[in-house]
Amino acid sequence: MQLARILTAPLVVDVRRGAVADLGVLLADRRIVTEGRVAVAVGPGQGDGVVAELDMRTAQVFRIEDGSVDAAIALGKRLRADAYEAVAGIGGGKIIDVTKFAAHMAGIPMVAVATNLAHDGIASPVSSLEHESGKGSYGVVPPVAVVVDLDRVRSGPPRMVRAGIGDVVNNLSAIADWELAAADRGEPVDGLAVTLARTAAQAVLHQPGTVADDEFLTVLAESLVLSGIAMTVAGSSRPGSGGDHEILHAIDQLYPGAGTHGELAGLGALFCTYLRGDERLFALMSACLRRHELPRTPADLGLGPDEFTKAVLHAPATRPGRYTILERLDLDEREIAVKVAAFTAAVTSTGPSAAPSAAPGAGPGAGPGAGPGGA
């Protein structure tokens, strides 16, 4: 009889000021490295400055210019050919994703050293990489350790820190979509993965303070790590990716550069929550995004209602086989346009009653006019 399960999780999660200076000690003390053959991957941003602070004179530094599949494969080949014991990816999401993929390819442990908190890829088993047709998600072994230096996070653009808030809070929408798939399609839901993802989102949703506070940054960093672990437990991105991320990927494809990953995730989650008719969560999520100066309407991203409508229409095609509120409603372009207009009005109005109420007796995810052909 199986009474427990073994979980893959980081050996170390170190979130504090000055944490990066102890990277060499972490690698040695945790026996991640025994002979000192360490590679360090850095980007064009803060990476070089971080390397200068490290007491790791024997480490080989690789400079990563972009977040592409080609860059990840090239790094993976170098790591494998030169028999490195471990690799540390130092930088933002692109550098960490490239390094995760390369480490997986080379079969060596990877340490994520985050210099911003823009999204939940810090500890996740997924690398999001650019290719000829846009972006793709690739399954990888998650980092063996995660280091977040709050000094480095503070020195980066505040926008990149705030973006991570949207990517964590969106877990609540993703979980609702997962539960919807269970109710409508019988898709299995992993309760532990849901617990981790929901706890992370609720911590940020209700945490006072701003990105200027160490306490808030610590909670945000820990929540991003928890979200990544939730995906590892689930064996997929389900705990943090539903209709919200379908919309995100659609905007990325149709209107590149409209917003960061976390900004798009937050807006997508707010819209999907509106579609589900969850009035309470809609109000809480909208207030959180507003408090942290994140986009809440298409106009906040410079998108018109017609552009956002086209993105929502295209969204299900970005993740074939994933069932969310978008697939359940199966709205046509005209119906989506009506919903977008009503959503924008709800966001810009005052009071928690702006979101639609679920129709009496409606099942999970159903709001007024929720079925195909609804207004």
C-alpha positions as a Markdown table, in Angstrom:
| # | Residue | x | y | z |
|---|---|---|---|---|
| 1 | Met | 0.0 | 0.0 | 0.0 |
| 2 | Gln | 1.3 | 3.4 | -0.9 |
| 3 | Leu | 1.0 | 5.7 | 2.1 |
| 4 | Ala | 3.1 | 8.6 | 0.8 |
| 5 | Arg | 4.7 | 10.0 | -2.3 |
| 6 | Ile | 8.1 | 11.5 | -3.0 |
| 7 | Leu | 8.1 | 15.1 | -4.2 |
| 8 | Thr | 10.7 | 16.8 | -6.3 |
| 9 | Ala | 11.4 | 20.1 | -4.7 |
| 10 | Pro | 14.5 | 22.4 | -4.4 |
| 11 | Leu | 17.1 | 21.4 | -1.8 |
| 12 | Val | 17.5 | 25.1 | -0.9 |
| 13 | Val | 15.2 | 28.2 | -1.2 |
| 14 | Asp | 17.2 | 31.2 | -0.1 |
| 15 | Val | 15.3 | 34.6 | -0.2 |
| 16 | Arg | 17.0 | 37.5 | 1.5 |
| 17 | Arg | 19.3 | 40.5 | 1.0 |
| 18 | Gly | 22.8 | 39.5 | 0.0 |
| 19 | Ala | 21.9 | 35.9 | -0.7 |
| 20 | Val | 23.8 | 35.7 | -4.0 |
| 21 | Ala | 27.2 | 36.2 | -2.3 |
| 22 | Asp | 26.8 | 32.8 | -0.7 |
| 23 | Leu | 26.2 | 30.9 | -3.9 |
| 24 | Gly | 29.6 | 29.2 | -3.9 |
| 25 | Val | 29.0 | 28.1 | -0.3 |
| 26 | Leu | 25.6 | 26.7 | -1.2 |
| 27 | Leu | 27.0 | 24.6 | -4.0 |
| 28 | Ala | 29.7 | 23.1 | -1.8 |
| 29 | Asp | 27.7 | 22.6 | 1.4 |
| 30 | Arg | 24.8 | 20.9 | -0.3 |
| 31 | Arg | 27.2 | 18.7 | -2.3 |
| 32 | Ile | 25.8 | 20.0 | -5.6 |
| 33 | Val | 29.4 | 20.4 | -6.7 |
| 34 | Thr | 32.3 | 18.4 | -5.4 |
| 35 | Glu | 35.2 | 19.1 | -7.9 |
| 36 | Gly | 34.4 | 22.7 | -8.6 |
| 37 | Arg | 33.5 | 22.4 | -12.3 |
| 38 | Val | 30.7 | 25.0 | -12.3 |
| 39 | Ala | 29.2 | 26.9 | -15.2 |
| 40 | Val | 27.4 | 30.2 | -14.8 |
| 41 | Ala | 25.0 | 31.5 | -17.4 |
| 42 | Val | 24.3 | 35.3 | -17.4 |
| 43 | Gly | 22.3 | 37.7 | -19.5 |
| 44 | Pro | 23.0 | 41.2 | -20.7 |
| 45 | Gly | 21.3 | 42.7 | -17.6 |
| 46 | Gln | 22.4 | 42.3 | -14.0 |
| 47 | Gly | 24.2 | 38.9 | -14.6 |
| 48 | Asp | 27.7 | 40.3 | -15.0 |
| 49 | Gly | 27.4 | 42.4 | -11.8 |
| 50 | Val | 26.3 | 39.4 | -9.9 |
| 51 | Val | 29.2 | 37.3 | -11.2 |
| 52 | Ala | 31.6 | 40.0 | -10.0 |
| 53 | Glu | 30.4 | 39.5 | -6.4 |
| 54 | Leu | 30.8 | 35.8 | -6.4 |
| 55 | Asp | 33.8 | 34.0 | -4.9 |
| 56 | Met | 33.9 | 31.5 | -7.6 |
| 57 | Arg | 37.1 | 32.1 | -9.6 |
| 58 | Thr | 37.1 | 28.8 | -11.3 |
| 59 | Ala | 33.6 | 29.1 | -12.7 |
| 60 | Gln | 33.2 | 29.3 | -16.4 |
| 61 | Val | 30.9 | 32.2 | -17.5 |
| 62 | Phe | 28.6 | 31.8 | -20.5 |
| 63 | Arg | 26.8 | 34.9 | -21.8 |
| 64 | Ile | 23.3 | 34.4 | -23.1 |
| 65 | Glu | 22.0 | 36.9 | -25.6 |
| 66 | Asp | 18.4 | 35.8 | -25.9 |
| 67 | Gly | 15.7 | 33.4 | -24.7 |
| 68 | Ser | 15.6 | 31.2 | -27.7 |
| 69 | Val | 15.6 | 27.4 | -28.2 |
| 70 | Asp | 18.8 | 27.8 | -30.2 |
| 71 | Ala | 20.5 | 29.6 | -27.3 |
| 72 | Ala | 19.4 | 26.9 | -24.9 |
| 73 | Ile | 20.5 | 24.0 | -27.2 |
| 74 | Ala | 23.9 | 25.7 | -27.8 |
| 75 | Leu | 24.5 | 26.1 | -24.0 |
| 76 | Gly | 23.3 | 22.5 | -23.4 |
| 77 | Lys | 25.9 | 21.2 | -25.9 |
| 78 | Arg | 28.7 | 23.2 | -24.2 |
| 79 | Leu | 27.7 | 22.0 | -20.7 |
| 80 | Arg | 27.6 | 18.4 | -21.9 |
| 81 | Ala | 30.8 | 18.5 | -23.9 |
| 82 | Asp | 32.9 | 20.0 | -21.1 |
| 83 | Ala | 31.5 | 17.8 | -18.3 |
| 84 | Tyr | 30.4 | 20.5 | -15.9 |
| 85 | Glu | 29.0 | 19.3 | -12.5 |
| 86 | Ala | 26.3 | 22.0 | -12.3 |
| 87 | Val | 25.2 | 25.3 | -13.8 |
| 88 | Ala | 23.8 | 28.4 | -12.2 |
| 89 | Gly | 21.5 | 30.6 | -14.3 |
| 90 | Ile | 21.7 | 34.2 | -13.1 |
| 91 | Gly | 19.2 | 36.8 | -14.3 |
| 92 | Gly | 15.5 | 37.2 | -15.2 |
| 93 | Gly | 13.1 | 34.7 | -16.7 |
| 94 | Lys | 14.7 | 34.3 | -20.1 |
| 95 | Ile | 18.1 | 33.4 | -18.7 |
| 96 | Ile | 16.7 | 31.0 | -16.1 |
| 97 | Asp | 14.5 | 29.3 | -18.8 |
| 98 | Val | 17.4 | 28.9 | -21.2 |
| 99 | Thr | 19.6 | 27.5 | -18.4 |
| 100 | Lys | 16.9 | 25.1 | -17.1 |
| 101 | Phe | 16.6 | 23.7 | -20.6 |
| 102 | Ala | 20.4 | 23.4 | -21.1 |
| 103 | Ala | 20.9 | 21.7 | -17.8 |
| 104 | His | 18.1 | 19.2 | -18.5 |
| 105 | Met | 19.8 | 18.5 | -21.9 |
| 106 | Ala | 23.2 | 18.1 | -20.3 |
| 107 | Gly | 21.8 | 16.0 | -17.4 |
| 108 | Ile | 23.3 | 18.2 | -14.6 |
| 109 | Pro | 21.7 | 20.1 | -11.7 |
| 110 | Met | 20.7 | 23.7 | -12.2 |
| 111 | Val | 20.6 | 26.5 | -9.6 |
| 112 | Ala | 18.2 | 29.4 | -10.4 |
| 113 | Val | 19.5 | 32.8 | -9.2 |
| 114 | Ala | 16.7 | 35.3 | -9.8 |
| 115 | Thr | 17.4 | 39.0 | -10.3 |
| 116 | Asn | 13.7 | 39.8 | -10.8 |
| 117 | Leu | 10.4 | 38.4 | -9.8 |
| 118 | Ala | 8.6 | 38.8 | -13.1 |
| 119 | His | 7.0 | 35.3 | -13.3 |
| 120 | Asp | 6.7 | 31.9 | -11.7 |
| 121 | Gly | 9.3 | 30.1 | -13.9 |
| 122 | Ile | 11.9 | 30.5 | -11.1 |
| 123 | Ala | 11.3 | 26.9 | -9.7 |
| 124 | Ser | 9.0 | 25.4 | -12.3 |
| 125 | Pro | 9.6 | 22.3 | -14.5 |
| 126 | Val | 8.9 | 24.3 | -17.6 |
| 127 | Ser | 11.1 | 26.4 | -19.9 |
| 128 | Ser | 9.3 | 29.0 | -22.1 |
| 129 | Leu | 11.6 | 29.6 | -25.1 |
| 130 | Glu | 11.3 | 31.5 | -28.3 |
| 131 | His | 11.4 | 29.8 | -31.7 |
| 132 | Glu | 10.6 | 30.6 | -35.4 |
| 133 | Ser | 6.8 | 30.6 | -34.8 |
| 134 | Gly | 6.7 | 32.4 | -31.5 |
| 135 | Lys | 7.1 | 30.7 | -28.1 |
| 136 | Gly | 6.9 | 27.2 | -26.9 |
| 137 | Ser | 6.8 | 25.5 | -23.4 |
| 138 | Tyr | 9.2 | 22.6 | -22.8 |
| 139 | Gly | 9.2 | 20.2 | -19.9 |
| 140 | Val | 12.5 | 20.2 | -17.9 |
| 141 | Val | 13.9 | 19.1 | -14.6 |
| 142 | Pro | 13.2 | 21.9 | -12.1 |
| 143 | Pro | 16.1 | 23.7 | -10.3 |
| 144 | Val | 17.9 | 22.0 | -7.5 |
| 145 | Ala | 18.1 | 25.3 | -5.6 |
| 146 | Val | 16.6 | 28.7 | -5.8 |
| 147 | Val | 18.3 | 31.9 | -4.7 |
| 148 | Val | 16.6 | 35.3 | -4.7 |
| 149 | Asp | 18.7 | 38.3 | -3.6 |
| 150 | Leu | 16.3 | 41.1 | -2.6 |
| 151 | Asp | 19.1 | 43.7 | -3.2 |
| 152 | Arg | 19.3 | 42.6 | -6.8 |
| 153 | Val | 15.5 | 42.5 | -7.2 |
| 154 | Arg | 15.2 | 46.0 | -5.8 |
| 155 | Ser | 17.8 | 47.3 | -8.2 |
| 156 | Gly | 15.8 | 46.2 | -11.2 |
| 157 | Pro | 12.8 | 47.8 | -12.9 |
| 158 | Pro | 9.8 | 47.9 | -10.5 |
| 159 | Arg | 7.6 | 46.9 | -13.5 |
| 160 | Met | 9.4 | 43.5 | -13.7 |
| 161 | Val | 8.7 | 42.9 | -10.0 |
| 162 | Arg | 5.0 | 43.9 | -10.1 |
| 163 | Ala | 4.5 | 41.6 | -13.1 |
| 164 | Gly | 5.2 | 38.6 | -10.9 |
| 165 | Ile | 2.1 | 39.5 | -8.8 |
| 166 | Gly | -0.1 | 38.9 | -11.9 |
| 167 | Asp | 1.5 | 35.5 | -12.5 |
| 168 | Val | 0.9 | 34.3 | -9.0 |
| 169 | Val | -2.6 | 35.7 | -8.5 |
| 170 | Asn | -3.6 | 34.1 | -11.8 |
| 171 | Asn | -3.3 | 30.7 | -10.1 |
| 172 | Leu | -6.8 | 31.2 | -8.7 |
| 173 | Ser | -8.3 | 31.5 | -12.1 |
| 174 | Ala | -6.2 | 28.5 | -13.4 |
| 175 | Ile | -7.4 | 26.4 | -10.5 |
| 176 | Ala | -11.0 | 27.3 | -11.2 |
| 177 | Asp | -10.5 | 26.2 | -14.8 |
| 178 | Trp | -8.9 | 22.9 | -13.7 |
| 179 | Glu | -11.9 | 22.2 | -11.4 |
| 180 | Leu | -14.2 | 23.1 | -14.3 |
| 181 | Ala | -12.4 | 20.5 | -16.5 |
| 182 | Ala | -12.9 | 18.0 | -13.7 |
| 183 | Ala | -16.6 | 18.7 | -13.5 |
| 184 | Asp | -17.2 | 18.8 | -17.2 |
| 185 | Arg | -14.7 | 16.3 | -18.6 |
| 186 | Gly | -13.6 | 14.2 | -15.6 |
| 187 | Glu | -10.1 | 15.5 | -15.7 |
| 188 | Pro | -8.1 | 14.4 | -12.6 |
| 189 | Val | -7.2 | 17.2 | -10.2 |
| 190 | Asp | -4.2 | 16.9 | -7.9 |
| 191 | Gly | -5.3 | 18.2 | -4.6 |
| 192 | Leu | -1.7 | 18.9 | -3.3 |
| 193 | Ala | -0.8 | 20.9 | -6.4 |
| 194 | Val | -4.0 | 22.9 | -6.0 |
| 195 | Thr | -3.2 | 23.5 | -2.3 |
| 196 | Leu | 0.3 | 24.8 | -3.1 |
| 197 | Ala | -0.9 | 27.0 | -6.0 |
| 198 | Arg | -3.9 | 28.4 | -4.1 |
| 199 | Thr | -1.8 | 29.1 | -1.0 |
| 200 | Ala | 0.8 | 31.0 | -3.1 |
| 201 | Ala | -1.9 | 33.1 | -4.8 |
| 202 | Gln | -3.8 | 33.9 | -1.6 |
| 203 | Ala | -0.6 | 35.0 | 0.2 |
| 204 | Val | 0.0 | 37.6 | -2.5 |
| 205 | Leu | -3.6 | 38.6 | -3.0 |
| 206 | His | -4.0 | 39.5 | 0.7 |
| 207 | Gln | -0.4 | 40.6 | 1.6 |
| 208 | Pro | -0.3 | 44.3 | 2.5 |
| 209 | Gly | 2.5 | 46.5 | 1.4 |
| 210 | Thr | 4.1 | 47.1 | -2.0 |
| 211 | Val | 7.1 | 46.0 | -4.0 |
| 212 | Ala | 9.1 | 48.7 | -2.1 |
| 213 | Asp | 8.9 | 46.5 | 1.0 |
| 214 | Asp | 11.2 | 43.6 | 1.8 |
| 215 | Glu | 8.4 | 41.8 | 3.6 |
| 216 | Phe | 6.2 | 41.9 | 0.5 |
| 217 | Leu | 9.0 | 41.0 | -1.8 |
| 218 | Thr | 9.8 | 37.9 | 0.3 |
| 219 | Val | 6.2 | 36.7 | 0.2 |
| 220 | Leu | 6.1 | 37.3 | -3.5 |
| 221 | Ala | 9.3 | 35.4 | -4.1 |
| 222 | Glu | 8.2 | 32.5 | -1.9 |
| 223 | Ser | 4.9 | 32.4 | -3.7 |
| 224 | Leu | 6.5 | 32.2 | -7.1 |
| 225 | Val | 8.6 | 29.3 | -5.8 |
| 226 | Leu | 5.5 | 27.5 | -4.4 |
| 227 | Ser | 3.8 | 28.0 | -7.8 |
| 228 | Gly | 6.7 | 26.3 | -9.5 |
| 229 | Ile | 6.6 | 23.4 | -7.1 |
| 230 | Ala | 2.8 | 23.0 | -7.6 |
| 231 | Met | 3.5 | 22.5 | -11.3 |
| 232 | Thr | 6.1 | 19.9 | -10.5 |
| 233 | Val | 3.7 | 18.1 | -8.3 |
| 234 | Ala | 1.0 | 18.2 | -10.9 |
| 235 | Gly | 3.3 | 17.1 | -13.7 |
| 236 | Ser | 2.0 | 19.9 | -15.9 |
| 237 | Ser | 1.4 | 23.7 | -15.8 |
| 238 | Arg | -2.3 | 23.2 | -14.9 |
| 239 | Pro | -2.0 | 24.8 | -11.3 |
| 240 | Gly | -0.9 | 28.1 | -12.9 |
| 241 | Ser | -2.2 | 28.1 | -16.4 |
| 242 | Gly | -5.8 | 28.1 | -17.7 |
| 243 | Gly | -7.8 | 30.3 | -19.9 |
| 244 | Asp | -5.7 | 33.2 | -18.5 |
| 245 | His | -2.5 | 31.8 | -20.2 |
| 246 | Glu | -4.4 | 31.0 | -23.4 |
| 247 | Ile | -5.2 | 34.7 | -23.6 |
| 248 | Leu | -1.6 | 35.5 | -22.7 |
| 249 | His | -0.2 | 33.4 | -25.5 |
| 250 | Ala | -2.7 | 34.7 | -28.0 |
| 251 | Ile | -1.8 | 38.3 | -27.2 |
| 252 | Asp | 1.9 | 37.3 | -27.5 |
| 253 | Gln | 1.3 | 35.8 | -30.9 |
| 254 | Leu | -1.0 | 38.5 | -32.3 |
| 255 | Tyr | 0.4 | 41.6 | -30.6 |
| 256 | Pro | 4.0 | 41.0 | -29.6 |
| 257 | Gly | 5.3 | 43.3 | -26.9 |
| 258 | Ala | 1.9 | 44.4 | -25.6 |
| 259 | Gly | 2.9 | 43.4 | -22.1 |
| 260 | Thr | 5.1 | 41.3 | -19.9 |
| 261 | His | 4.2 | 37.6 | -19.1 |
| 262 | Gly | 2.9 | 38.5 | -15.6 |
| 263 | Glu | 1.0 | 41.5 | -16.8 |
| 264 | Leu | -0.8 | 39.5 | -19.4 |
| 265 | Ala | -1.5 | 36.6 | -17.0 |
| 266 | Gly | -3.1 | 39.0 | -14.5 |
| 267 | Leu | -5.4 | 40.6 | -17.1 |
| 268 | Gly | -6.2 | 37.2 | -18.6 |
| 269 | Ala | -7.1 | 35.9 | -15.1 |
| 270 | Leu | -9.3 | 38.9 | -14.3 |
| 271 | Phe | -11.2 | 38.4 | -17.6 |
| 272 | Cys | -11.7 | 34.7 | -17.1 |
| 273 | Thr | -12.9 | 35.3 | -13.5 |
| 274 | Tyr | -15.4 | 37.7 | -14.9 |
| 275 | Leu | -16.6 | 35.1 | -17.4 |
| 276 | Arg | -17.0 | 32.6 | -14.7 |
| 277 | Gly | -19.2 | 35.0 | -12.7 |
| 278 | Asp | -17.2 | 34.8 | -9.5 |
| 279 | Glu | -18.1 | 38.2 | -8.1 |
| 280 | Arg | -16.1 | 38.0 | -4.9 |
| 281 | Leu | -12.8 | 36.9 | -6.5 |
| 282 | Phe | -13.3 | 39.3 | -9.4 |
| 283 | Ala | -13.4 | 42.2 | -6.9 |
| 284 | Leu | -10.5 | 40.9 | -4.9 |
| 285 | Met | -8.3 | 40.3 | -7.9 |
| 286 | Ser | -9.2 | 43.6 | -9.5 |
| 287 | Ala | -8.4 | 45.5 | -6.3 |
| 288 | Cys | -5.0 | 43.7 | -6.0 |
| 289 | Leu | -4.0 | 44.5 | -9.6 |
| 290 | Arg | -5.1 | 48.1 | -9.2 |
| 291 | Arg | -3.2 | 48.4 | -5.9 |
| 292 | His | 0.0 | 47.2 | -7.6 |
| 293 | Glu | -0.5 | 49.3 | -10.8 |
| 294 | Leu | -1.0 | 46.3 | -13.0 |
| 295 | Pro | -3.1 | 46.3 | -16.2 |
| 296 | Arg | -6.8 | 45.5 | -15.7 |
| 297 | Thr | -8.3 | 46.4 | -19.1 |
| 298 | Pro | -7.1 | 46.0 | -22.7 |
| 299 | Ala | -6.6 | 49.7 | -22.9 |
| 300 | Asp | -4.0 | 49.5 | -20.1 |
| 301 | Leu | -1.9 | 47.5 | -22.5 |
| 302 | Gly | -2.6 | 49.8 | -25.5 |
| 303 | Leu | -5.0 | 47.3 | -27.0 |
| 304 | Gly | -8.4 | 48.2 | -28.4 |
| 305 | Pro | -11.5 | 46.2 | -27.7 |
| 306 | Asp | -11.4 | 44.7 | -31.2 |
| 307 | Glu | -7.8 | 43.6 | -30.7 |
| 308 | Phe | -8.6 | 42.0 | -27.3 |
| 309 | Thr | -11.6 | 40.3 | -28.8 |
| 310 | Lys | -9.5 | 38.7 | -31.5 |
| 311 | Ala | -7.0 | 37.5 | -28.9 |
| 312 | Val | -9.7 | 35.9 | -26.8 |
| 313 | Leu | -11.2 | 34.3 | -30.0 |
| 314 | His | -7.7 | 32.9 | -30.9 |
| 315 | Ala | -6.8 | 31.9 | -27.3 |
| 316 | Pro | -8.1 | 28.2 | -27.3 |
| 317 | Ala | -6.0 | 27.5 | -30.3 |
| 318 | Thr | -2.8 | 28.2 | -28.3 |
| 319 | Arg | -3.3 | 25.2 | -26.0 |
| 320 | Pro | -5.2 | 22.4 | -27.9 |
| 321 | Gly | -6.7 | 19.9 | -25.6 |
| 322 | Arg | -6.7 | 22.2 | -22.5 |
| 323 | Tyr | -10.3 | 22.8 | -21.2 |
| 324 | Thr | -11.1 | 26.1 | -19.6 |
| 325 | Ile | -13.9 | 28.6 | -19.3 |
| 326 | Leu | -13.1 | 29.7 | -22.8 |
| 327 | Glu | -13.7 | 26.2 | -24.2 |
| 328 | Arg | -16.9 | 25.8 | -22.2 |
| 329 | Leu | -18.5 | 29.0 | -23.3 |
| 330 | Asp | -17.3 | 28.6 | -26.9 |
| 331 | Leu | -18.3 | 32.2 | -27.7 |
| 332 | Asp | -18.1 | 33.6 | -31.3 |
| 333 | Glu | -16.5 | 36.9 | -32.1 |
| 334 | Arg | -19.7 | 39.0 | -31.6 |
| 335 | Glu | -20.4 | 37.4 | -28.2 |
| 336 | Ile | -16.8 | 37.9 | -27.1 |
| 337 | Ala | -17.0 | 41.6 | -28.1 |
| 338 | Val | -20.1 | 42.0 | -25.9 |
| 339 | Lys | -18.3 | 40.3 | -23.0 |
| 340 | Val | -15.2 | 42.5 | -23.4 |
| 341 | Ala | -17.3 | 45.6 | -23.3 |
| 342 | Ala | -19.2 | 44.5 | -20.2 |
| 343 | Phe | -15.9 | 43.4 | -18.6 |
| 344 | Thr | -14.3 | 46.8 | -19.2 |
| 345 | Ala | -17.3 | 48.6 | -17.7 |
| 346 | Ala | -17.2 | 46.3 | -14.7 |
| 347 | Val | -13.5 | 47.0 | -14.0 |
| 348 | Thr | -13.8 | 50.7 | -14.3 |
| 349 | Ser | -16.9 | 51.0 | -12.2 |
| 350 | Thr | -16.7 | 51.2 | -8.4 |
| 351 | Gly | -17.6 | 48.6 | -5.8 |
| 352 | Pro | -17.4 | 44.8 | -5.7 |
| 353 | Ser | -20.8 | 44.4 | -7.4 |
| 354 | Ala | -19.3 | 45.3 | -10.8 |
| 355 | Ala | -18.7 | 41.6 | -11.7 |
| 356 | Pro | -21.6 | 39.5 | -13.0 |
| 357 | Ser | -23.3 | 37.1 | -10.6 |
| 358 | Ala | -23.6 | 33.4 | -11.4 |
| 359 | Ala | -27.0 | 32.4 | -12.7 |
| 360 | Pro | -29.1 | 30.5 | -10.1 |
| 361 | Gly | -28.4 | 26.8 | -10.3 |
| 362 | Ala | -25.5 | 27.3 | -12.7 |
| 363 | Gly | -22.7 | 24.8 | -12.6 |
| 364 | Pro | -19.0 | 25.5 | -12.0 |
| 365 | Gly | -17.8 | 28.4 | -14.2 |
| 366 | Ala | -21.2 | 29.4 | -15.4 |
| 367 | Gly | -22.2 | 33.0 | -15.3 |
| 368 | Pro | -25.1 | 34.8 | -16.9 |
| 369 | Gly | -25.4 | 33.7 | -20.5 |
| 370 | Ala | -22.5 | 31.3 | -19.9 |
| 371 | Gly | -23.5 | 28.7 | -22.4 |
| 372 | Pro | -22.8 | 28.9 | -26.1 |
| 373 | Gly | -24.8 | 31.8 | -27.6 |
| 374 | Gly | -25.1 | 33.7 | -24.3 |
| 375 | Ala | -24.9 | 37.4 | -24.4 |
